[in-house]
Amino acid sequence: MIKSMTGYGGAKGEVEAIAVTAELKSVNNRYLDVSVRLPKSCLFAEEAVRTAVANVISRGKVDVFITVDASKAEEAVIQVNESLAAAYLKAVRDTAEKYGLDGEISALSLVRFPEVLSADKTDAGRDAVSNAIVTVLAQALEEFDAMRTREGEKLREDIEGKLRTLEAMVAKIVERSPQTVAEYREKLLGRMQEVLSDAAVDESRILQEAAIYADKVAVDEEMVRLKSHIAQFRHLLAAGSPAGRKLDFLVQEMNREANTTGSKCADSDIARTVIDMKAELEKIREQIQNME
């Protein structure tokens, strides 16, 4: 199933008394680019988050937001930064002495200074937090993937319609191409008869010139390759694996065939069809930019 690169998913849950909220959103990007925002106390779980995301998403710029409340769990060990506490205490007393103030400070006041206290989780506690984060994130990824699948189906249906339009254009060119040679032969014959008047016209020379012209404007190979590319395009759409890059390459190849056809043809009808074909290919290319 083809999937869109844009999507959103979110989930909330509690695992082993650890409450987790996970949200993720993505936009188009050539490669997978994951940005993870975790509470400072849970940065150890970042690699697990990135791995979980990479298992589901192969392309796109993905922002992941995780909040964690482990206050009900009993895995934290409170650490005192003694050197920092001593420095704060000295600074308070020096300031009090300098300005003639009361230099006494309570323990509660001291531990309120930034980073004096820190909650350091045990290995078991870290494992529990990581497990809770990954569990809830999996639910968010499921919702995220469902949204991308729905969007991808809409993209596939739109592109299928455009492929049918391209096939009609190819058929039109295939039908018109031999007619241009016949018209050239008739035009050449008319001109020679006009110039030579009553003199006999060399029919073999007319055929020779027509053959040279036919070889010059022949687009059979280009049309065969275009049909092949369209068939391969459909196969990739139905394959179900991330195919955005391959489809983008195919559109480039189809554009190349259209350009070659346009440069060869000397017929206004074919030229107009080629212009319409390139416009349709550009629309397909724009849609592919949204595909994983």
Secondary structure as GFF3:
##gff-version 3
##sequence-region A 1 292
A	DSSP	beta_strand	7	15	.	.	.	ID=ss1
A	DSSP	beta_strand	18	27	.	.	.	ID=ss2
A	DSSP	beta_strand	32	37	.	.	.	ID=ss3
A	DSSP	three_ten_helix	40	45	.	.	.	ID=ss4
A	DSSP	alpha_helix	46	54	.	.	.	ID=ss5
A	DSSP	beta_strand	60	69	.	.	.	ID=ss6
A	DSSP	beta_strand	76	80	.	.	.	ID=ss7
A	DSSP	alpha_helix	82	99	.	.	.	ID=ss8
A	DSSP	alpha_helix	107	111	.	.	.	ID=ss9
A	DSSP	beta_strand	117	121	.	.	.	ID=ss10
A	DSSP	alpha_helix	123	196	.	.	.	ID=ss11
A	DSSP	alpha_helix	203	217	.	.	.	ID=ss12
A	DSSP	alpha_helix	220	239	.	.	.	ID=ss13
A	DSSP	alpha_helix	244	264	.	.	.	ID=ss14
A	DSSP	alpha_helix	268	288	.	.	.	ID=ss15
###
